[in-house]
Amino acid sequence: MRVNGPGGNGWHVIFLIPVMNDDRDPLNAEQKIRASFPERLSAFFLHIYDIYRFIVRFFKEAVLPPYEYKEVLNQFFEVGIKSLPIVTLTGFITGLVFTKQSRSSLTEFGATSWLPSLMAIAIIRALAPLVSALIVAGKVGSNIGAELGSMKVTEQIEAMEVSSTNPFKFLVVSRILATTLILPVLAIYMAFIGLLGAFVNVYKNELTSFTSFFQSAFLKITFTDIYILVIKSAVYGFTIGVAGCFNGYNADHGTVGVGKAANTAVVASMFLIFVEEMLIVTIVNYFKQGIG
């Protein structure tokens, strides 16, 4: 580069030394990750605490008057009646396909007569509550997250507070109660539809009558299995309601936050449903072994 020196014109060489960006330094990046780890850990526990406060507030608002009966009934319709078509179709296909897959294995041992009992045990104890919960989580959980999230970012919830309406009781309590109370009904309904699908396959191959099939199916089913189905479904429904309402009620960042709330509600509820399934099955088997 040519510049004018103190004594006149001259040539001076300027060396440009590249400076490494600190953000691209692997060691510096690792130090930043380590430094941010305590912050992320504390943020995680704060998030857990927020969920705990949200659940505690739900139970307080649920037992204290006034009660939003009309909104709860409306949510029963939204969660239950509108989910019947997909629950019916999925339940029938589940029973039909599971019977077809099990038939080949039982045929090798000459035990096709066990199909009705096997289908009843599998559907009532596991498939009906789990599959119905996953369907409701995908259909209703995302809807709750998106609906409450859009109301949050458009400040409709704040407007309800100004108009002397308790938005938490009206929006959150009604939806959690609806998912908790209606999911056991959907699970029992899906169990019956699943057994109908199993009967269609058994009747096609063995010409078993409707009465004989259900007599054989309920031979190994006890009232304890029905109680566990109801309890599991209620727990799953409560989880779906809390996940959807919590993420939607606390959404932010505009329309991006609405989509994130709906997505997080579905993913979190489905993950927790599988965790709860594992824990409930472990607890039930423990008590059954202790009683036996």
C-alpha positions in Angstrom: 0.0 0.0 0.0 1.4 3.4 -1.0 1.3 6.3 1.6 3.1 9.6 2.2 5.8 9.4 4.7 7.1 12.2 6.9 9.9 13.0 4.5 8.0 12.8 1.3 6.6 10.2 -0.8 7.5 6.7 0.0 6.4 3.1 0.2 5.4 1.5 3.5 4.3 -2.0 3.8 1.4 -2.7 6.1 1.0 -6.3 7.2 -2.6 -7.4 7.8 -2.7 -10.1 10.4 -5.9 -12.1 10.5 -7.5 -12.3 14.0 -9.4 -15.4 14.8 -13.0 -14.9 15.9 -13.5 -16.0 19.4 -16.8 -17.6 18.5 -15.1 -19.9 16.1 -12.5 -21.0 18.6 -13.3 -24.6 19.7 -11.8 -24.1 23.1 -13.8 -20.9 23.7 -17.0 -22.5 22.4 -16.5 -25.4 24.9 -16.0 -22.9 27.7 -19.2 -21.1 26.8 -21.1 -24.4 26.8 -19.7 -25.2 30.2 -20.5 -21.8 31.5 -24.1 -21.9 30.2 -24.7 -25.4 31.6 -25.6 -24.2 35.1 -27.9 -21.6 33.5 -29.7 -24.2 31.4 -30.0 -26.5 34.4 -31.5 -23.8 36.6 -33.8 -22.9 33.7 -35.0 -26.5 33.5 -35.8 -26.7 37.2 -37.5 -23.3 37.0 -39.6 -24.7 34.2 -40.5 -27.8 36.3 -41.5 -25.4 39.2 -43.7 -23.4 36.8 -45.5 -26.6 35.8 -45.9 -27.6 39.5 -47.5 -24.2 40.3 -49.7 -24.5 37.2 -51.0 -27.9 38.4 -51.5 -26.7 42.0 -53.4 -23.7 40.7 -55.6 -26.0 38.6 -56.7 -28.0 41.7 -57.4 -24.8 43.6 -59.5 -23.3 40.9 -61.3 -26.6 40.2 -62.7 -26.9 43.7 -63.5 -23.3 44.3 -66.7 -21.7 42.9 -67.9 -20.4 40.6 -68.0 -23.5 38.3 -68.0 -23.2 34.5 -70.5 -26.1 33.8 -71.4 -24.9 30.3 -67.8 -24.6 29.2 -67.0 -28.1 30.7 -69.9 -29.6 28.7 -68.8 -27.7 25.6 -65.3 -29.2 26.0 -66.8 -32.7 26.5 -68.3 -32.2 23.0 -65.0 -30.9 21.6 -62.9 -33.6 23.1 -65.2 -36.6 23.1 -67.9 -36.4 20.4 -65.6 -34.9 17.7 -63.0 -37.6 18.4 -65.4 -40.5 17.9 -64.9 -41.0 14.2 -61.2 -41.3 14.3 -61.3 -43.4 17.5 -63.8 -45.7 15.9 -61.8 -46.2 12.7 -58.5 -46.6 14.5 -60.0 -49.0 17.1 -61.5 -51.2 14.5 -58.4 -51.4 12.4 -56.2 -52.0 15.4 -58.4 -55.0 16.5 -58.5 -56.4 13.0 -54.8 -56.1 12.2 -53.6 -57.3 15.6 -55.8 -60.4 15.2 -54.5 -61.1 11.8 -50.9 -60.8 13.0 -51.4 -63.0 16.0 -53.2 -65.7 14.1 -50.2 -66.9 12.2 -48.2 -67.3 15.5 -51.0 -69.2 17.3 -51.6 -71.4 14.3 -48.1 -72.9 14.6 -49.0 -74.1 18.1 -52.6 -75.1 17.3 -53.9 -72.5 19.7 -56.2 -70.4 17.5 -59.0 -70.9 20.0 -57.1 -68.6 22.3 -57.5 -65.7 20.0 -60.6 -64.1 21.6 -59.0 -64.2 25.1 -55.6 -62.9 23.7 -57.3 -60.0 21.9 -59.3 -59.0 24.9 -56.3 -59.0 27.2 -54.2 -57.1 24.7 -56.8 -54.5 23.8 -58.3 -53.9 27.3 -55.1 -53.9 29.2 -52.8 -52.0 26.8 -54.0 -51.0 23.4 -57.3 -49.3 24.1 -56.1 -46.7 26.7 -52.7 -46.2 25.0 -53.9 -45.7 21.4 -56.9 -43.6 22.4 -54.6 -41.4 24.5 -52.2 -40.9 21.5 -55.1 -40.0 19.2 -56.5 -37.5 21.7 -53.0 -36.1 22.3 -52.5 -35.5 18.5 -55.9 -34.2 17.8 -57.0 -32.4 21.0 -53.7 -31.6 22.6 -52.5 -29.6 19.6 -55.8 -27.9 19.3 -55.7 -26.8 22.9 -52.2 -25.5 22.6 -52.9 -23.6 19.4 -56.2 -22.1 20.7 -54.9 -20.9 24.0 -51.6 -19.8 22.4 -53.4 -17.6 19.9 -55.6 -16.1 22.7 -52.5 -15.4 24.7 -50.5 -13.6 21.9 -53.5 -11.6 20.8 -54.1 -10.5 24.4 -57.6 -12.0 24.6 -56.7 -13.6 28.0 -55.9 -10.2 29.4 -59.1 -8.8 28.0 -61.0 -11.6 29.9 -59.3 -10.5 33.1 -60.4 -6.9 32.5 -64.0 -8.0 32.0 -64.0 -9.7 35.5 -63.8 -13.2 34.1 -61.3 -15.7 35.5 -59.5 -16.9 32.3 -57.7 -19.7 34.1 -61.0 -21.3 35.4 -62.8 -20.7 32.1 -60.0 -21.8 29.7 -57.7 -24.1 31.6 -59.8 -25.9 34.3 -62.6 -26.7 31.8 -60.3 -28.3 29.3 -58.2 -30.3 31.8 -61.4 -31.6 33.4 -62.8 -32.6 30.0 -59.7 -34.5 28.8 -59.4 -36.2 32.2 -63.1 -37.3 32.4 -63.8 -38.1 28.8 -60.7 -40.1 27.9 -61.7 -43.2 30.0 -65.1 -43.2 28.1 -63.2 -43.1 24.8 -60.9 -45.9 25.9 -63.8 -48.2 26.9 -65.5 -47.4 23.6 -62.3 -48.1 21.6 -61.9 -51.4 23.5 -65.3 -52.5 22.4 -64.7 -51.4 18.8 -61.3 -53.1 18.8 -63.0 -56.4 19.9 -65.5 -56.0 17.1 -62.6 -55.8 14.6 -61.1 -58.9 16.2 -64.5 -60.7 15.9 -64.7 -59.9 12.2 -61.4 -61.7 11.6 -62.3 -64.6 13.8 -65.7 -65.0 12.3 -64.2 -64.9 8.8 -61.8 -67.8 9.5 -63.6 -69.9 12.1 -67.3 -68.8 11.7 -67.4 -68.2 15.5 -70.7 -66.7 16.7 -70.8 -63.3 18.3 -71.9 -64.7 21.6 -69.2 -67.4 21.7 -66.5 -64.9 20.8 -67.3 -62.5 23.6 -67.8 -65.2 26.1 -64.3 -66.5 25.3 -62.9 -63.0 25.2 -64.0 -62.0 28.7 -63.1 -65.3 30.2 -59.7 -63.9 31.4 -60.8 -60.3 32.0 -61.6 -59.2 35.5 -63.1 -56.0 37.0 -59.5 -55.1 38.0 -58.6 -54.8 34.4 -61.5 -52.4 33.8 -60.5 -50.3 36.8 -56.9 -50.1 35.6 -58.1 -49.1 32.1 -60.2 -46.3 33.6 -57.4 -45.1 35.9 -54.7 -45.2 33.1 -57.0 -43.3 30.7 -57.8 -40.6 33.4 -54.0 -40.1 34.0 -53.3 -39.9 30.3 -56.2 -37.4 29.9 -54.9 -35.2 32.7 -51.5 -35.2 31.2 -52.8 -34.2 27.8 -54.9 -31.4 29.3 -52.0 -30.0 31.4 -49.5 -30.2 28.5 -51.8 -28.4 26.1 -53.1 -25.8 28.5 -49.7 -25.0 30.0 -47.9 -24.5 26.7 -50.8 -22.6 25.2 -51.5 -20.4 28.3 -47.8 -19.4 28.5 -47.1 -18.9 24.8 -45.3 -15.9 23.5 -43.4 -14.5 20.5 -46.4 -14.0 18.3 -47.5 -16.6 15.7 -44.2 -18.5 16.1 -45.0 -19.0 19.8 -48.5 -20.4 18.8 -47.0 -23.1 16.5 -44.3 -23.9 19.2 -47.0 -24.3 21.8 -49.1 -26.7 19.7 -46.0 -28.7 18.8 -44.6 -28.9 22.3 -48.0 -29.9 23.7 -48.2 -32.9 21.4 -44.6 -34.0 21.8 -44.6 -33.6 25.6 -47.9 -35.3 26.2 -47.0 -38.3 24.0 -43.6 -38.7 25.7 -45.2 -38.5 29.1 -47.9 -41.0 28.1 -45.3 -43.6 27.3 -43.4 -42.9 30.6 -46.7 -43.2 32.6 -47.5 -46.4 30.7 -44.2 -47.9 31.8 -44.6 -46.8 35.4 -48.3 -47.9 35.7 -47.5 -51.3 34.3 -44.6 -51.7 36.6 -46.7 -50.8 39.7 -49.6 -53.0 38.6 -47.4 -56.0 38.0 -45.7 -55.4 41.4 -48.9 -55.5 43.3 -50.2 -58.5 41.3 -47.1 -60.5 42.2 -47.4 -59.4 45.8 -51.1 -60.5 45.9 -50.3 -63.7 44.1 
